[in-house]
């Protein structure tokens, strides 16, 4: 048979395919890490931010001319009919 010696065994073909896949996946992983390093802000620290799972304090923003005493009086007036 002519050309019979040129065929490689399926095992060799499989090993060669594995090597090519490993090289490609390694290169992709390196490129992924390179891109991730460029996207991550190197100066950001999670210690500078509050814990997102803790309840937040209510902000007390009053319209101009309204004081805390006025709010307390109004809340007291709202509670009177319930008592």
N, C-alpha and C positions, 0 to 999 in steps of 0.2 A: 504494500500500500504506500503510495506516494503521499508524503505530508503527514504520515502518522506520528512521526517523532516531534512535530511542531506543536502538537496539542499538549497543553499542560493539564495536570491533574486538577480535579475540582477542589481539592484541599488547598493547592497553591493559589488558585484563583480566589478562594475564600479569604485566605490570609492576606493576599494583596489588597483585596477590597477592604478588609478590616484596617490595614495600615493607612489606606487612603482616607477612610472615614475618620480614623483617630486624628490624622493630621488636620483634616478639615474642621472637626469639632474643636480641636485644641485652638486652631486659629480663630474660630468663631468666638470661643470663650475669651480669648485674649482681647479681641476687638470689643467684645461686650464689656469687659472690665475697663478697657481704655475709655470707652464712651461713658460709662457710669462714673468714672473718676472725673471726667470733664464736666458732667452735669451736676454733680454733688457740690454744694457750697462748702468749701473747706473751713469756713469761719463760723458756720452755724453750730450751735450747741443746744441740745434739748434742755439743758439746765437753765437756759434763759427764758423758757416758756413755762407757764403754769400747767399743772396736771389737768388734762382735759376731762378726766373722770370725776374730779371734785366739783360739787355744786358751786356755781358762781354767785357772788353777792349781787343783790339787786342794786342797780344804779339809781341814785336819787337825783333825777334831773327835774328841776322845777321850772315852770314858765317864769318869765320875768315878773317880779313883784310878789311871787308866792313864796312863803317861808315854811319852815318845818312846823312852826306853831300853828299856822293856818291849816296845814294838812292834818295835824293832830285834832284841831277843833272840828274839822269837817268829818273826820273819822268818828269822833265822839258823837256828833250829830246823827250820823248814819246808824250808830249802834243803839241810840235811844229808843227808836220805835220797836226794836227787837226785844228790848228788856221789859 
